[in-house]
Amino acid sequence: MSASDRVHRFLLDERPVRGQTARLESTWAALLQHSSYPAPVKNLLGEAVVASVLLAATLKFEGTLTLQLQGNGQIPLLVAQCSHDFGVRGMAQFEGVTDAAEFRELVGAGNVTVTVEAADRVSRYQGVVPLAGQSLAESLEEYFERSEQIPSIVRLTATEQVVAGALVQRLP
């Protein structure tokens, strides 16, 4: 990660709350250099990339985290991956995307899958939940509720220049 990219982990003293924040500029710019996505696809991909960074920040071992959206909408497949050292990559397949497309039009009905693989390839975890709500953030909150049983708040944003997000979780 470069100086314009930041990941910050935090734990609130005397409160059962932990979290991560992430902000990517140069990494996001590098990822976009070799692609030509319509604005709604680019924004959703940016949210997925920063979400994968937030989720990877929770890893306690060397490995990768892959976030995958599969649906029957205008974006049938979107994948964002982040390694333990915050190397990222992402891609999206799309067809017929309009500039005014909202989350549900983009993804339709489908699933969000989170796969965590240890670098030694011995440990692998995969959680799959239906896409929920009206945003990727709402779908990830549902993922944490169903798969991890951890109340979580997820906030994601993406522009042409920067992607950013926050993940706040209540500890047991």
C-alpha positions in Angstrom: 0.0 0.0 0.0 1.2 3.5 -0.7 1.1 6.6 1.4 -2.3 7.6 0.0 -3.8 4.3 1.1 -4.7 3.6 4.8 -6.1 0.8 6.9 -6.7 1.5 10.6 -7.8 -1.0 13.1 -9.3 0.1 16.4 -10.7 -1.4 19.7 -12.6 0.8 22.1 -11.3 0.6 25.6 -13.9 -0.7 28.1 -16.4 -1.3 25.3 -17.1 -4.5 23.4 -16.5 -2.8 20.1 -13.8 -3.2 17.4 -13.5 -2.1 13.9 -11.5 -1.1 10.8 -11.5 1.9 8.5 -9.9 1.9 5.1 -9.2 4.5 2.4 -7.7 3.7 -0.9 -6.5 6.2 -3.5 -3.4 5.0 -5.4 -4.4 1.3 -5.2 -7.9 2.2 -6.5 -6.3 4.3 -9.4 -4.0 1.4 -10.3 -6.9 -1.1 -10.3 -8.9 1.2 -12.7 -6.0 1.8 -15.1 -6.7 -1.3 -17.1 -10.5 -1.3 -17.1 -13.4 0.6 -18.6 -16.5 0.2 -16.4 -19.6 2.3 -16.5 -20.0 4.5 -13.4 -22.5 2.3 -11.5 -20.3 -0.8 -12.1 -17.1 1.1 -11.1 -18.8 2.4 -7.9 -20.0 -1.1 -6.9 -16.6 -2.6 -7.7 -15.0 0.2 -5.6 -17.3 -0.6 -2.6 -16.5 -4.3 -3.0 -12.7 -3.6 -3.1 -12.7 -1.5 0.0 -15.1 -4.1 1.7 -12.6 -6.8 0.9 -9.8 -4.7 2.6 -12.0 -4.2 5.7 -12.7 -7.9 5.9 -9.1 -8.9 5.3 -8.0 -6.6 8.1 -9.7 -9.0 10.4 -7.5 -11.9 9.3 -5.0 -13.1 11.9 -2.9 -15.2 9.5 -1.3 -14.9 6.1 -3.9 -15.6 3.4 -6.5 -14.0 1.1 -10.1 -13.0 1.4 -12.3 -13.1 -1.7 -15.7 -11.3 -1.8 -17.9 -12.4 -4.6 -21.3 -11.2 -5.7 -23.3 -13.4 -8.1 -26.8 -12.4 -9.2 -29.2 -12.3 -12.1 -29.0 -8.5 -12.6 -26.9 -6.3 -14.9 -23.8 -7.4 -13.0 -24.0 -11.2 -12.9 -20.5 -11.5 -11.3 -18.3 -9.2 -9.3 -15.2 -10.3 -7.5 -12.8 -8.4 -5.1 -9.9 -10.0 -3.4 -7.5 -8.8 -0.7 -4.4 -10.5 0.7 -3.2 -10.2 4.3 -0.7 -7.6 3.2 -3.5 -5.6 1.5 -2.7 -6.4 -2.1 -6.0 -6.0 -4.0 -7.6 -7.0 -7.3 -11.1 -6.9 -8.6 -13.3 -7.4 -11.7 -16.9 -7.2 -12.8 -18.8 -8.8 -15.6 -21.7 -6.6 -16.7 -24.3 -6.1 -19.5 -26.8 -3.4 -20.3 -25.9 -1.2 -17.3 -27.6 2.2 -17.3 -26.1 5.2 -15.5 -29.0 5.5 -13.2 -28.9 1.8 -12.1 -29.4 1.2 -8.4 -27.9 -1.7 -6.4 -30.9 -4.1 -6.9 -31.0 -3.5 -10.6 -27.3 -4.1 -10.8 -27.1 -7.4 -8.9 -30.7 -8.6 -8.9 -31.3 -11.7 -6.8 -28.3 -13.7 -5.8 -25.6 -14.4 -3.2 -22.7 -12.8 -1.6 -19.9 -15.2 -0.9 -16.9 -14.6 1.4 -14.0 -17.0 1.1 -11.0 -17.0 3.4 -8.0 -19.1 2.5 -4.8 -19.4 4.5 -1.5 -19.0 2.6 -0.6 -22.6 3.4 -3.9 -23.7 1.7 -4.7 -26.0 4.7 -7.4 -23.7 6.2 -10.4 -22.5 4.1 -13.7 -21.0 5.1 -16.6 -20.0 2.9 -19.8 -18.2 3.9 -22.6 -17.7 1.5 -25.7 -15.6 2.2 -28.4 -14.1 -0.1 -27.9 -10.5 -1.3 -30.0 -8.4 1.1 -31.2 -4.8 1.3 -30.5 -1.9 -1.0 -26.7 -1.8 -0.9 -23.6 -3.9 -0.7 -23.1 -2.6 2.9 -26.6 -4.0 3.9 -25.7 -7.3 2.3 -22.5 -7.5 4.3 -24.3 -6.6 7.5 -26.6 -9.5 6.8 -23.6 -11.7 6.1 -22.1 -10.9 9.5 -25.5 -11.5 11.2 -26.1 -14.9 9.5 -22.6 -16.3 9.1 -20.6 -14.8 12.0 -23.4 -14.0 14.4 -21.7 -10.6 15.0 -23.8 -7.5 15.0 -22.0 -5.2 12.5 -22.3 -1.8 10.9 -20.7 -1.4 7.4 -20.4 1.8 5.5 -18.9 2.0 2.0 -18.3 4.7 -0.5 -16.7 4.9 -3.9 -15.8 7.7 -6.3 -13.6 8.0 -9.3 -10.6 9.0 -7.1 -11.1 7.2 -3.8 -12.8 4.3 -2.1 -13.4 4.2 1.6 -15.2 2.3 4.2 -15.7 1.4 7.9 -16.6 -1.8 9.7 -17.7 -1.6 13.3 -18.5 -4.8 15.2 -19.9 -5.6 18.6 -17.7 -8.2 20.4 -19.3 -11.1 22.3 
